[in-house]
Amino acid sequence: MLTGAAASTKIGIIMLNTEFPRPIGDIGNLQSYQYPAHIFKLSKANVSNVVCSELAPELIEEVIDAAQSLKAAGANIITTSCGFLTPLQAQVQTEIGLPFLASSLCLLPFLRQAFGRHCPIGVLTFDSRELSEQHFNGHYDDKLVIAGIENGRELHQVIKQGKTELNSQRAEQDVIEAAQQLMRQQPSCLLLECTNLSPYKEKLRQHFQLPVFDLLDAVHWLAGAQFRG
């Protein structure tokens, strides 16, 4: 299902089949974008069958079909709403022949070059129990420190259970507490795997006084480099 202003679309978002609230800053909220964007909502792919170690073939096919639909609708940059789709990065990009970012984890080679190979990089994820080396597409290293929000009281439960109400203060606290777990390793920066953490990135920057990177910033960086005649 396609939503948004098709005539002027530049950014296309492949979104899982979810109903939970997406505050401004979330990649699934059209008000988060500095450029025209629209969303293709998947029907089969959801939190339960994507946040896992291996994607089913029918889900891979659905994601590729969604990317093709967004391209046909005029998108020239395509992204997704879930970092656990990162194993599809090369396959989808090859199929559509457009700039494609499956996940913020695609930023790891850049961050490793920028901050140095000996500096810890903190990765905040939706569920650290499910995030494995394969999700890093060959860029996993022993200086990555990972924490998830799975033990939080609010945000993980709202997303996992598909609740329709979100207590933003409790959600913010969940994110801060998850990031706090990483501070003993003194990370040089934080990378948000989960796009649902992005509404809280400014609070993370203020609280920990660290650079915080996410998928939305990367998409805007790509969009800003596009030719606009």
C-alpha positions as CSV (number, residue, x, y, z in Angstrom):
1,M,0.0,0.0,0.0
2,L,1.5,3.3,-1.1
3,T,0.8,6.6,0.8
4,G,2.1,10.1,0.3
5,A,2.5,12.6,-2.5
6,A,3.4,10.5,-5.4
7,A,3.9,13.3,-7.9
8,S,6.8,14.8,-6.1
9,T,8.3,11.8,-4.3
10,K,12.0,11.6,-3.9
11,I,12.4,9.4,-0.8
12,G,10.7,6.0,-0.6
13,I,10.3,4.2,2.7
14,I,9.6,0.4,2.9
15,M,7.7,0.1,6.1
16,L,6.9,-3.1,8.1
17,N,3.2,-3.9,8.7
18,T,2.9,-2.2,12.0
19,E,0.3,0.0,13.8
20,F,2.3,1.4,16.8
21,P,2.7,5.2,17.1
22,R,5.6,6.8,15.2
23,P,6.5,10.2,16.7
24,I,8.2,12.9,14.6
25,G,11.8,11.7,14.1
26,D,10.7,8.1,13.4
27,I,11.5,7.1,9.8
28,G,7.9,6.0,9.4
29,N,6.5,9.5,10.1
30,L,6.3,11.6,6.9
31,Q,6.8,14.8,9.0
32,S,10.3,13.6,9.8
33,Y,11.5,14.4,6.3
34,Q,13.1,17.5,4.9
35,Y,12.2,16.3,1.4
36,P,9.1,14.8,-0.3
37,A,8.7,11.2,0.7
38,H,6.1,8.4,0.7
39,I,5.7,5.1,2.3
40,F,5.1,1.6,1.0
41,K,3.6,-0.5,3.8
42,L,4.3,-4.2,3.5
43,S,1.6,-6.7,4.2
44,K,3.6,-9.8,5.2
45,A,6.7,-8.5,6.9
46,N,6.2,-7.4,10.5
47,V,8.2,-7.1,13.7
48,S,7.9,-10.8,14.6
49,N,9.1,-12.2,11.4
50,V,11.8,-9.6,10.5
51,V,13.5,-9.2,13.9
52,C,15.1,-12.6,13.7
53,S,18.2,-14.4,12.5
54,E,17.0,-15.2,8.9
55,L,14.4,-13.8,6.7
56,A,11.9,-16.1,4.9
57,P,12.1,-16.1,1.1
58,E,8.6,-14.6,0.7
59,L,9.5,-11.6,2.8
60,I,12.6,-11.0,0.7
61,E,10.5,-11.0,-2.4
62,E,8.0,-8.7,-0.8
63,V,10.7,-6.1,0.1
64,I,12.1,-6.2,-3.5
65,D,8.7,-5.8,-4.9
66,A,8.1,-2.8,-2.6
67,A,11.4,-1.2,-3.7
68,Q,10.4,-1.6,-7.3
69,S,7.0,0.0,-6.7
70,L,8.6,3.0,-5.0
71,K,11.0,3.4,-7.9
72,A,8.1,3.3,-10.3
73,A,6.4,5.9,-8.2
74,G,9.3,8.3,-8.7
75,A,11.5,7.7,-5.6
76,N,15.3,8.2,-6.3
77,I,16.4,7.2,-2.8
78,I,14.9,4.2,-1.0
79,T,15.2,3.1,2.6
80,T,13.4,0.9,5.2
81,S,11.8,1.2,8.6
82,C,13.8,-1.7,10.2
83,G,17.5,-2.2,10.6
84,F,17.1,-6.0,10.7
85,L,16.5,-5.8,6.9
86,T,20.2,-5.0,6.4
87,P,21.1,-8.5,5.0
88,L,19.1,-7.5,1.9
89,Q,21.2,-4.4,1.2
90,A,23.2,-5.7,-1.8
91,Q,20.3,-7.7,-3.3
92,V,17.8,-4.9,-3.2
93,Q,20.2,-2.2,-4.4
94,T,21.2,-4.4,-7.3
95,E,17.6,-5.0,-8.2
96,I,16.5,-1.4,-8.3
97,G,19.7,0.4,-9.4
98,L,19.1,3.3,-7.1
99,P,20.7,4.6,-3.8
100,F,19.3,2.3,-1.2
101,L,19.9,2.1,2.6
102,A,18.4,-0.9,4.3
103,S,19.8,0.1,7.7
104,S,21.9,2.6,9.6
105,L,24.3,-0.3,10.0
106,C,25.4,0.5,6.4
107,L,27.2,3.5,8.0
108,L,29.6,1.4,10.0
109,P,32.5,1.4,7.5
110,F,32.3,5.2,7.4
111,L,32.2,5.5,11.1
112,R,35.0,3.1,11.6
113,Q,37.2,5.2,9.2
114,A,36.1,8.4,10.8
115,F,36.6,7.4,14.5
116,G,39.4,4.9,14.1
117,R,39.5,1.1,14.1
118,H,40.5,1.0,17.8
119,C,37.6,3.2,19.1
120,P,34.5,1.5,20.5
121,I,31.3,2.3,18.6
122,G,28.1,1.8,20.5
123,V,25.1,0.2,18.7
124,L,21.6,0.7,20.1
125,T,19.2,-1.9,18.8
126,F,15.6,-3.0,19.2
127,D,16.7,-6.4,20.6
128,S,20.3,-7.3,21.3
129,R,19.4,-11.0,21.6
130,E,18.4,-11.1,17.9
131,L,21.1,-8.8,16.4
132,S,23.8,-11.1,15.0
133,E,27.0,-10.7,13.0
134,Q,25.2,-11.4,9.8
135,H,23.2,-8.2,10.2
136,F,26.5,-6.2,9.9
137,N,27.2,-7.4,6.3
138,G,30.9,-8.2,7.0
139,H,31.5,-5.1,9.1
140,Y,31.2,-6.6,12.6
141,D,34.3,-6.2,14.7
142,D,35.3,-6.7,18.4
143,K,35.1,-2.9,19.1
144,L,31.4,-2.8,18.5
145,V,29.5,-2.6,21.8
146,I,25.8,-3.5,21.6
147,A,22.8,-2.8,23.8
148,G,19.1,-3.2,23.2
149,I,15.8,-1.8,24.6
150,E,14.3,-5.3,25.2
151,N,14.4,-4.9,29.0
152,G,12.6,-1.5,28.9
153,R,9.1,-1.0,30.3
154,E,7.6,0.9,27.4
155,L,9.0,1.2,23.9
156,H,10.0,-2.5,23.2
157,Q,6.6,-3.7,24.5
158,V,4.6,-1.1,22.4
159,I,6.5,-2.1,19.2
160,K,6.5,-5.8,19.9
161,Q,2.9,-6.0,20.9
162,G,1.6,-3.5,18.3
163,K,0.0,-1.2,20.9
164,T,-1.6,1.9,19.7
165,E,-0.5,4.2,22.6
166,L,3.0,5.2,23.6
167,N,4.2,7.0,26.7
168,S,6.9,9.1,25.2
169,Q,8.6,9.9,28.6
170,R,8.9,6.2,29.5
171,A,10.1,5.4,26.0
172,E,12.8,8.0,26.3
173,Q,13.9,6.6,29.6
174,D,14.1,3.1,28.1
175,V,16.4,4.5,25.4
176,I,18.6,6.4,27.9
177,E,18.9,3.3,30.1
178,A,19.9,1.1,27.2
179,A,22.6,3.5,26.1
180,Q,23.8,3.8,29.7
181,Q,24.8,0.1,29.4
182,L,27.4,1.1,26.8
183,M,29.1,3.8,28.7
184,R,31.5,1.5,30.5
185,Q,33.2,0.8,27.2
186,Q,33.5,4.6,26.5
187,P,32.1,4.6,22.9
188,S,33.3,7.3,20.6
189,C,29.8,7.6,19.1
190,L,26.4,5.9,19.1
191,L,24.7,4.3,16.1
192,L,20.9,3.7,16.3
193,E,20.1,0.4,14.5
194,C,16.4,0.8,15.4
195,T,14.6,3.6,13.5
196,N,12.1,3.8,16.3
197,L,14.9,5.2,18.6
198,S,15.5,8.3,16.3
199,P,12.9,10.5,18.0
200,Y,15.1,10.4,21.1
201,K,18.5,11.0,19.4
202,E,18.7,14.7,20.5
203,K,18.1,13.6,24.1
204,L,20.9,11.0,23.7
205,R,23.3,13.6,22.4
206,Q,22.5,16.0,25.3
207,H,22.6,13.3,28.0
208,F,25.8,11.5,26.9
209,Q,27.5,14.4,25.0
210,L,28.4,12.0,22.2
211,P,27.7,12.0,18.4
212,V,24.6,10.0,17.6
213,F,24.0,8.7,14.1
214,D,20.9,7.2,12.6
215,L,19.3,6.2,9.3
216,L,17.2,9.3,8.9
217,D,20.3,11.5,9.0
218,A,22.0,9.3,6.4
219,V,18.9,9.4,4.1
220,H,18.9,13.2,4.3
221,W,22.6,13.3,3.5
222,L,22.0,11.3,0.4
223,A,19.0,13.5,-0.5
224,G,20.9,16.7,-0.1
225,A,23.5,15.6,-2.6
226,Q,20.9,15.0,-5.3
227,F,20.8,17.2,-8.4
228,R,17.9,19.6,-8.3
229,G,17.5,21.2,-11.7
